[in-house]
């Protein structure tokens, strides 16, 4: 037999940003315990609204199934005395299970014979198990700071007011957070504050919506808000900008969503739209509206928590509230426009970037010099790159960025355009922070690429140079993200850059501020990011390791990328494993030598037909692969080398490498060394061996 189980905890308004996490954690832990107890069930529904967390488990078993279990007792030798009478050990073991000694069996455990009790454990009723399961799920919620309320000693993230626990139509009796479970829930705080007496667990969501003006299902409420906001944006003549994080937060703030459209003074549109959008989203939780060209319209969409009889009054209230926010943004912008970027940058000489690495002004000078070098390498304008680097952090000293931290880079872009700086310089001030997260867009201008790379490389070398490399749990300067950004910018923009050379130049600029020997460690850190990045792309780890083994490849990210993709394709060929094994064998042979083999192969010493053929093919492969290597066409090189499988196999089958004649032996070792070097021009494919 099975029934639906509902448990709902009613509270004061829960923290909106934490609501989805709390709901998921509560459901996951509660269901985990049900599963662990062997209770079969159907679909699990979770509910999360501002004033409630709930779980509905469909078709849950009414009791656990009986279980046949074995309990191991004392050794037979200790269970009976010399006369064969049971000892206290045997009697105590039997009594603990409600049995007599003659009801016990014996079993050879491999370490001697022991007493065994075979019993059937009767399953417990679900209604007895649920209280402890739910209490533990509540206790394990990821709540950083719990609170007390009134004179109560219990603690939770917010004051708790009611507890519903229904198994079918039966109340599951228990106490939690000083609340006694029952069948009474409550609807919307304003639309339906009266009690709602639930008859059945399964009617929960329907009754709350029909009688309580509460959409308890978080995902359904979220979809409703998105649909309403989208429709409101169209009705306003534009498109609603629905930020995913904001959508989640708004969903956690309302129980009965109603989209309303308001407006603001057109004059505010002279302010950078990113600042206006930030003010609307962060402070008021409004969705902005953009026109067909992506420009902000003087409209906003707010999600009300009530179905007002006079929506115009609600809209007017929201318009009144947003006006001072936008006026503040306009005030800061107007003040910032009174100074040039260079004047804003003057104050950075008093702002410390890092105690040992100097001020932000020092960092900007370093960025400018390194960006100029990079721009030269990638075909950019070195003078513009230097200027953009020197001005890169100027907007950090602006009032706008002080008020809206998301405006860093963006404000620099607008100020640069306003004062007539070259367009690429303006774009670079914005692009320097790209990519900001995994999958984010990359700088598109050469100047932006140069400044972004210079900024990240300077930080990486500087922080490693003062011995503050990231740990497993701490990365305060976001060096992992910065390094992945460097690799992505170089690879995806097809930039022929030597990353190790850039690290050394950054270290030279930092001079005595850092321990230059730490540059090697920074380079090793980059190698680790290669591995993480390609694993994320689904590339097999042995493939990545085979290329990481080539030091020169690690210096040039674009070259590394070409090699990895070539080896990944090669690994799929049937010849790959045989050649990987052969390379491993060759590597082991050469590693045992006390001195390097000769640098040339003496044709007169080739005795066996198989070694003669392999020598001819290796020499030919060197000639054919040279132009391919210069072009970076590693896939073509490996396709060429794949043809060596049969002659390599034949060589090892018929030729004794370690011949008695030292000259013959050295000649064969030289051949193997040449063979291995052929593959090492691309990767150490011996690491591909399964």
C-alpha positions in Angstrom: 0.0 0.0 0.0 1.2 3.6 -0.7 0.1 7.1 -0.1 1.2 10.6 -1.0 3.3 12.3 1.7 3.4 16.1 2.1 5.5 18.1 4.5 5.4 21.9 4.5 7.3 24.3 6.8 5.8 27.8 6.9 8.1 30.7 7.8 8.7 34.5 7.6 10.0 35.6 4.2 13.1 33.4 3.4 16.3 34.9 1.9 15.5 35.2 -1.8 18.9 34.3 -3.2 19.1 31.3 -1.0 15.6 29.9 -1.6 16.4 27.6 -4.6 19.4 26.1 -2.8 17.5 25.6 0.5 14.6 23.9 -1.4 16.9 21.6 -3.4 19.0 20.6 -0.3 15.9 19.9 1.8 14.3 17.7 -0.8 17.6 15.9 -1.7 18.4 15.0 1.9 14.9 13.9 2.8 14.5 11.7 -0.3 18.0 10.3 0.3 16.9 9.0 3.7 13.6 7.6 2.3 15.6 5.7 -0.3 18.2 4.5 2.2 15.4 3.1 4.3 14.2 1.1 1.4 10.9 3.0 1.0 9.7 2.8 -2.6 8.0 5.9 -4.0 6.9 7.7 -7.2 7.6 11.2 -8.3 9.0 13.8 -5.9 7.8 17.4 -6.1 9.5 20.3 -4.3 7.9 23.6 -3.6 9.6 26.9 -2.6 7.9 30.2 -2.1 8.9 33.3 0.0 7.1 31.9 3.1 7.3 28.1 2.7 9.4 25.1 1.9 7.6 21.9 1.0 8.1 18.4 -0.3 5.5 16.1 -1.8 6.4 12.5 -2.3 3.9 10.6 -4.5 2.9 6.9 -3.8 5.2 6.4 -0.8 5.2 2.9 0.8 3.3 2.7 4.0 6.0 0.6 5.6 9.4 -0.8 5.0 9.6 -4.4 3.7 10.7 -7.0 6.2 14.4 -7.9 5.9 16.2 -11.1 6.5 19.5 -10.3 8.2 22.4 -12.1 9.7 24.2 -11.2 12.9 27.6 -12.6 13.7 28.1 -13.6 17.3 31.1 -14.9 19.4 33.5 -17.6 18.2 32.2 -21.1 19.0 35.3 -21.7 21.1 34.3 -18.8 23.3 30.6 -19.6 23.2 30.7 -23.0 24.9 32.7 -24.3 27.8 34.5 -27.6 28.0 31.3 -29.5 28.8 29.5 -28.0 25.8 27.4 -25.6 27.8 26.7 -22.1 26.5 28.8 -19.4 28.1 27.6 -16.0 29.1 28.9 -14.6 25.8 26.6 -16.9 23.8 23.6 -16.4 26.1 24.1 -12.6 26.0 24.3 -12.5 22.2 21.2 -14.6 21.8 19.3 -12.6 24.4 20.2 -9.3 22.7 18.3 -10.6 19.6 15.3 -12.1 21.5 16.5 -15.7 20.8 17.8 -18.7 22.8 21.2 -20.2 22.1 19.7 -23.3 20.5 18.1 -21.0 17.8 21.6 -19.9 16.7 23.5 -21.4 13.8 27.2 -21.9 13.2 29.2 -20.7 10.3 32.8 -21.1 9.2 34.1 -17.6 8.6 37.5 -18.6 7.3 39.0 -17.5 10.6 37.3 -20.1 12.7 33.7 -21.1 13.4 31.3 -18.5 14.9 27.7 -18.3 16.1 25.3 -16.8 13.6 21.8 -15.5 14.2 19.4 -15.4 11.2 16.4 -13.3 11.9 13.7 -11.4 10.1 13.6 -7.7 10.9 10.1 -6.3 10.6 9.9 -3.1 8.6 8.9 0.0 10.4 5.8 2.1 9.5 6.7 5.1 7.3 4.7 7.4 9.6 7.2 6.5 12.4 10.3 7.2 10.2 9.3 10.5 8.6 9.7 12.8 11.6 13.3 12.0 12.2 14.1 12.0 8.5 12.6 15.5 8.0 14.2 16.9 11.2 17.6 15.7 9.9 17.0 17.3 6.5 16.1 20.6 8.2 19.2 20.4 10.4 21.5 19.8 7.4 20.3 22.7 5.4 23.2 25.0 4.2 22.4 27.9 6.5 25.4 30.0 7.3 23.7 31.9 10.1 20.7 30.7 12.0 18.4 33.0 14.2 16.3 32.7 17.3 12.9 34.5 17.7 10.8 35.5 20.6 11.7 33.5 23.8 12.3 30.3 21.8 15.6 28.5 21.9 15.1 26.8 18.5 17.0 28.2 15.5 16.3 28.5 11.8 17.1 30.8 9.0 13.8 32.7 9.6 11.1 32.4 12.3 8.9 29.3 11.6 5.1 29.6 12.0 3.4 26.4 10.9 4.1 22.8 10.0 2.0 20.6 7.8 2.6 16.8 7.7 0.1 14.7 5.9 0.4 11.0 4.8 -2.5 10.6 2.5 -5.3 12.1 4.7 -3.6 11.2 8.0 -1.5 13.7 10.0 2.0 12.6 10.7 2.4 13.6 14.4 5.7 15.2 15.4 7.2 18.4 16.7 9.8 20.5 14.9 11.1 24.0 15.7 8.6 24.2 18.6 5.8 23.6 16.1 3.3 20.8 16.2 2.5 19.2 12.9 -1.0 19.4 11.5 -3.0 19.9 8.3 -3.3 23.7 8.5 -1.5 25.8 5.9 -1.8 29.5 5.0 -2.1 31.4 1.7 -1.0 34.8 0.5 -0.2 37.2 3.2 -2.6 39.8 1.8 -4.9 38.0 -0.6 -5.7 35.0 1.5 -4.3 35.2 5.1 -6.9 32.8 6.5 -6.1 29.2 7.4 -6.4 26.5 4.7 -7.3 23.1 6.1 -5.8 20.4 3.8 -7.7 17.1 3.6 -5.2 15.2 1.4 -1.5 15.5 0.8 -2.0 15.5 -3.0 -4.3 18.5 -3.1 -1.6 20.8 -1.7 -0.6 22.8 -4.8 -4.1 23.1 -6.2 -5.7 24.3 -3.0 -3.0 26.9 -2.4 -3.4 28.3 -5.8 -7.2 28.3 -5.9 -7.9 29.4 -2.3 -4.6 30.9 -1.2 -3.3 32.9 -4.2 0.0 31.1 -3.9 1.9 29.5 -6.7 4.0 27.2 -4.6 6.0 25.5 -7.4 9.1 27.6 -7.9 9.7 26.5 -11.5 6.1 27.1 -12.5 6.2 30.6 -10.9 9.5 31.4 -12.6 8.0 30.4 -16.0 5.0 32.6 -15.3 7.1 35.6 -14.5 9.3 35.1 -17.6 6.2 34.8 -19.8 4.5 37.8 -18.2 7.7 40.0 -18.4 8.3 39.0 -22.1 4.7 39.9 -23.0 5.0 43.2 -21.1 8.2 44.0 -23.0 6.5 43.4 -26.3 3.5 45.5 -25.3 5.9 48.3 -24.4 7.3 48.1 -27.9 10.6 46.4 -27.1 12.2 43.3 -25.5 12.4 42.6 -21.8 15.9 41.9 -20.6 15.6 38.8 -18.4 18.7 38.3 -16.5 18.7 34.6 -15.2 20.0 35.5 -11.7 17.5 38.3 -11.3 14.7 36.1 -12.6 15.5 33.5 -9.8 15.6 36.3 -7.2 12.3 37.8 -8.3 10.7 34.4 -8.3 11.8 33.9 -4.7 10.3 37.3 -3.7 6.7 36.8 -4.9 3.9 34.2 -4.4 1.4 35.6 -6.9 3.3 37.3 -9.7 1.7 40.2 -11.7 3.9 42.0 -14.2 3.4 45.8 -14.4 5.1 48.2 -16.8 6.4 51.6 -15.6 8.4 54.4 -17.1 11.0 57.0 -16.3 12.2 60.4 -17.7 13.7 60.2 -21.2 16.5 62.5 -20.0 18.1 59.8 -18.0 19.0 57.9 -21.2 22.0 60.2 -21.6 23.6 58.1 -18.8 25.3 54.9 -19.9 22.5 52.3 -20.1 24.5 49.7 -18.2 24.4 52.0 -15.1 20.7 52.5 -15.4 20.1 48.8 -15.9 22.3 48.0 -12.9 20.3 50.5 -10.8 17.0 48.9 -11.8 18.1 45.3 -11.4 20.2 45.5 -8.2 18.2 48.0 -6.2 14.6 47.6 -7.4 14.6 44.1 -9.0 13.1 45.6 -12.2 13.5 44.1 -15.7 14.7 46.7 -18.3 13.3 47.0 -21.8 15.5 47.4 -24.9 14.5 48.5 -28.4 15.3 46.6 -31.6 18.8 48.2 -31.7 19.6 47.0 -28.2 19.2 50.5 -26.7 17.5 51.0 -23.4 14.0 52.4 -23.5 12.6 54.6 -20.7 10.5 51.7 -19.5 10.8 49.0 -16.8 8.9 45.9 -15.8 8.2 45.2 -12.1 6.8 42.0 -10.8 4.2 42.8 -8.1 3.2 40.3 -5.4 -0.4 41.3 -5.4 -3.3 41.5 -7.9 -4.1 45.2 -7.3 -7.5 46.7 -8.0 -5.7 49.9 -8.9 -2.5 48.8 -10.8 -1.8 52.4 -11.9 -1.2 53.4 -8.3 1.3 50.5 -7.9 3.1 51.6 -11.0 3.2 55.2 -9.9 4.8 54.0 -6.6 7.5 52.1 -8.4 8.2 55.0 -10.7 8.6 57.3 -7.7 11.0 54.9 -6.1 13.2 54.4 -9.1 13.5 58.1 -9.9 16.1 58.9 -7.1 18.2 55.9 -8.1 18.4 57.0 -11.7 19.0 60.6 -10.5 22.0 59.4 -8.5 23.4 57.6 -11.5 23.0 60.7 -13.6 24.7 62.8 -10.9 27.7 60.5 -10.7 28.0 60.4 -14.5 27.9 64.1 -14.9 30.6 64.6 -12.2 32.8 61.9 -13.8 32.4 63.6 -17.2 34.0 66.8 -15.8 37.4 65.0 -15.7 39.5 63.3 -18.4 40.5 59.7 -18.0 44.1 60.9 -17.3 42.8 63.0 -14.5 40.8 60.1 -13.1 44.0 58.0 -13.3 46.0 60.5 -11.2 44.3 59.2 -8.0 45.4 55.6 -8.6 48.9 56.5 -7.3 47.3 56.4 -3.9 45.5 53.1 -4.4 47.4 50.0 -3.4 47.1 47.1 -5.8 49.1 44.8 -3.6 51.5 45.8 -0.8 54.6 44.3 -2.5 53.5 44.9 -6.1 52.8 48.6 -5.7 49.9 50.9 -6.6 47.3 50.5 -9.3 49.1 53.3 -11.1 52.3 51.2 -11.1 50.3 48.3 -12.5 48.8 50.4 -15.3 52.3 51.4 -16.4 53.3 47.8 -16.5 50.2 46.8 -18.4 50.8 49.6 -20.9 54.4 48.5 -21.6 53.6 44.8 -21.9 50.4 45.5 -24.0 52.6 47.5 -26.4 54.9 44.5 -26.9 52.0 42.1 -27.4 50.3 44.4 -29.9 53.6 44.4 -31.9 53.5 40.6 -32.1 49.8 40.3 -33.1 49.7 43.1 -35.7 48.1 45.7 -33.5 48.9 49.4 -32.8 51.6 49.4 -30.1 51.0 53.1 -29.3 47.3 52.6 -28.8 47.9 49.5 -26.8 50.3 51.3 -24.5 47.8 54.2 -24.0 44.9 51.9 -23.3 47.0 50.0 -20.8 48.0 53.1 -19.0 44.4 54.3 -18.8 43.0 50.8 -18.2 42.1 51.3 -14.5 41.4 55.0 -14.6 37.6 54.5 -14.2 38.2 52.7 -10.9 38.6 56.2 -9.5 35.3 57.4 -10.9 32.2 58.0 -8.8 30.1 55.8 -11.1 32.3 52.7 -10.5 32.4 53.5 -6.8 28.6 53.3 -6.7 28.1 50.6 -9.3 31.1 48.2 -9.3 29.8 46.4 -12.4 30.6 49.5 -14.4 34.3 49.0 -14.2 35.6 49.0 -17.8 32.2 50.1 -19.1 32.6 53.6 -17.6 36.1 53.8 -19.0 34.7 53.0 -22.4 32.1 55.8 -22.3 34.6 58.4 -20.9 37.2 57.5 -23.6 34.6 57.9 -26.4 33.4 61.2 -24.8 36.8 62.7 -24.8 37.6 61.6 -28.3 40.1 58.8 -27.7 40.6 56.3 -30.6 37.8 53.8 -30.9 40.1 50.8 -30.2 41.4 52.4 -27.1 37.8 52.9 -25.8 36.9 49.3 -26.7 40.1 48.0 -25.0 39.1 49.7 -21.7 35.9 47.5 -21.8 37.5 44.4 -23.2 40.4 44.2 -20.7 38.1 42.3 -18.3 37.0 39.7 -20.8 36.4 36.8 -20.5 34.7 37.4 -17.1 33.5 33.8 -16.7 33.6 30.4 -18.4 32.1 30.7 -21.9 32.1 34.5 -21.9 32.9 36.5 -25.0 36.5 37.4 -25.8 38.2 40.7 -26.7 37.7 41.4 -30.4 40.0 44.3 -31.0 43.8 43.8 -31.2 44.3 46.5 -28.6 41.7 44.9 -26.3 43.4 41.5 -26.7 46.8 43.1 -25.9 45.6 44.9 -22.8 43.5 42.0 -21.5 46.5 39.6 -21.9 49.0 42.1 -20.3 46.7 42.7 -17.3 46.2 39.0 -16.6 49.8 38.0 -17.2 51.1 40.9 -14.9 48.8 39.7 -12.1 49.8 36.1 -12.6 53.5 36.7 -12.5 53.3 39.2 -9.7 51.2 37.1 -7.3 53.3 34.0 -7.9 56.5 36.1 -7.6 55.5 37.2 -4.0 54.7 33.6 -3.1 51.0 33.9 -2.9 50.0 31.2 -5.4 46.5 29.7 -5.3 45.8 26.8 -2.9 43.2 24.1 -3.3 40.5 26.3 -1.7 41.8 29.8 -2.0 42.4 31.9 -5.1 41.8 35.5 -4.0 43.2 37.0 -7.2 41.2 34.6 -9.5 44.4 33.4 -11.1 42.7 30.2 -12.4 40.1 32.2 -14.2 42.6 34.7 -15.5 44.9 32.0 -16.8 42.1 30.2 -18.6 41.2 33.6 -20.1 44.7 34.1 -21.4 44.7 30.6 -23.0 41.3 31.2 -24.6 42.2 34.7 -26.0 45.4 33.3 -27.6 43.9 30.1 -29.0 40.5 31.3 -30.1 41.9 34.5 -31.7 44.7 32.5 -33.4 47.5 34.5 -31.9 51.0 33.3 -32.4 52.4 34.2 -29.0 55.1 32.7 -26.8 53.5 32.7 -23.4 56.7 31.9 -21.6 58.4 34.8 -23.2 55.6 37.1 -22.0 55.9 35.8 -18.5 59.6 36.6 -18.5 59.0 40.1 -19.8 56.3 40.7 -17.1 58.8 39.5 -14.5 61.5 41.8 -15.8 59.1 44.8 -15.4 58.4 43.8 -11.8 62.1 43.6 -11.1 63.1 43.4 -7.4 59.5 43.4 -6.3 59.3 39.7 -7.0 61.3 36.5 -6.8 62.0 35.9 -10.5 62.6 32.2 -9.9 58.9 31.8 -9.2 58.2 32.4 -13.0 58.9 28.7 -13.5 56.1 27.9 -11.0 53.7 30.3 -12.7 54.5 28.5 -16.0 53.8 25.1 -14.3 50.5 26.6 -13.1 49.6 27.4 -16.7 50.3 23.8 -17.7 47.8 22.7 -15.1 45.2 25.1 -16.7 45.9 23.5 -20.1 44.9 20.2 -18.6 41.7 21.5 -16.9 40.6 23.4 -20.1 41.0 20.4 -22.4 39.4 17.9 -19.9 36.4 20.3 -19.8 36.3 20.0 -23.6 36.2 16.2 -23.3 39.7 15.5 -24.5 41.2 12.3 -23.0 43.8 13.0 -20.2 46.5 10.8 -21.9 46.2 12.9 -25.0 46.7 16.1 -23.0 49.6 14.6 -21.0 51.3 13.5 -24.3 51.5 17.2 -25.4 52.3 18.6 -22.0 55.4 16.4 -22.1 56.7 18.7 -24.9 58.1 21.8 -23.2 58.1 24.0 -26.4 54.5 23.2 -27.1 53.5 24.5 -23.6 55.1 27.9 -24.4 52.7 28.6 -27.3 49.0 28.0 -26.6 48.0 28.1 -30.2 50.6 25.5 -31.1 49.6 23.4 -28.1 45.9 23.5 -29.3 46.9 22.2 -32.7 48.9 19.4 -31.3 46.2 18.3 -28.8 43.6 18.1 -31.6 46.0 16.2 -33.9 46.8 13.7 -31.2 43.2 13.3 -30.2 42.4 12.5 -33.9 45.4 10.1 -34.1 44.3 8.3 -31.0 41.2 7.1 -32.8 43.3 5.3 -35.5 43.8 1.6 -35.1 47.6 2.1 -35.4 47.7 4.4 -32.4 48.0 1.8 -29.6 50.6 -0.3 -31.4 52.8 2.8 -32.1 52.2 4.1 -28.5 53.4 0.7 -27.2 56.4 0.8 -29.6 57.3 4.3 -28.4 57.0 3.2 -24.8 59.4 0.4 -25.5 61.9 2.6 -27.3 61.6 5.2 -24.5 62.4 2.5 -21.9 65.4 1.2 -23.9 66.9 4.7 -24.4 66.3 5.7 -20.7 68.6 2.9 -19.6 71.6 4.1 -21.6 74.5 5.6 -19.8 75.3 7.8 -22.8 73.3 9.1 -25.8 73.4 7.0 -29.0 75.2 8.3 -32.1 73.7 11.3 -33.9 73.9 9.6 -37.3 72.9 6.2 -38.7 75.7 4.3 -40.5 74.1 2.5 -43.5 77.0 0.1 -43.7 76.1 -1.4 -40.3 72.5 -2.2 -41.2 72.4 -6.0 -41.3 68.8 -7.0 -41.2 66.3 -6.3 -44.0 63.7 -5.0 -41.4 66.1 -2.4 -40.0 67.2 -1.3 -43.5 63.5 -0.7 -44.4 62.7 1.1 -41.2 65.8 3.3 -41.6 64.8 4.3 -45.1 61.2 5.1 -44.0 62.4 7.1 -41.0 64.8 9.2 -43.1 62.0 9.8 -45.6 59.5 10.7 -42.9 62.0 13.3 -41.6 62.1 15.0 -45.0 58.3 14.8 -45.6 57.4 16.0 -42.1 59.7 19.1 -42.0 57.5 21.4 -44.1 54.4 20.1 -42.3 55.9 20.9 -38.9 56.8 24.4 -40.1 53.1 24.9 -41.0 51.9 23.5 -37.7 50.0 20.7 -39.5 50.5 18.1 -36.8 47.6 16.0 -37.9 49.3 15.5 -41.3 52.5 14.6 -39.5 50.8 11.9 -37.4 49.0 10.5 -40.4 52.4 10.2 -42.1 53.9 8.5 -39.1 51.0 6.1 -38.7 52.3 4.3 -41.8 55.3 3.3 -39.8 53.3 0.8 -37.7 54.0 -2.3 -39.8 57.8 -1.6 -40.3 58.2 -0.8 -36.6 56.4 -4.1 -35.7 58.6 -6.0 -38.2 61.8 -4.4 -36.7 61.0 -5.5 -33.2 60.0 -9.0 -34.3 63.2 -9.7 -36.2 65.9 -7.4 -34.9 67.8 -7.8 -31.7 68.5 -4.2 -30.6 71.1 -4.9 -28.0 73.4 -6.8 -30.4 76.7 -8.2 -29.1 78.7 -6.0 -31.6 78.8 -2.5 -29.9 78.9 -0.7 -33.3 75.8 -2.5 -34.5 74.1 -2.0 -31.2 74.8 1.7 -31.2 73.6 2.0 -34.8 70.3 0.4 -33.9 69.9 2.6 -30.9 70.6 5.6 -33.1 67.8 4.5 -35.4 65.4 4.1 -32.4 66.4 7.6 -31.2 65.6 9.1 -34.6 62.3 7.2 -34.6 61.3 8.5 -31.2 62.3 12.1 -32.1 60.0 11.9 -35.1 57.0 11.5 -32.8 58.3 13.9 -30.2 58.1 16.6 -32.8 54.4 16.4 -32.1 53.9 14.7 -28.7 55.1 11.9 -26.5 52.6 9.3 -27.8 54.1 6.6 -25.5 51.8 8.2 -22.9 48.8 7.1 -25.0 49.3 3.4 -24.2 46.3 2.0 -22.4 
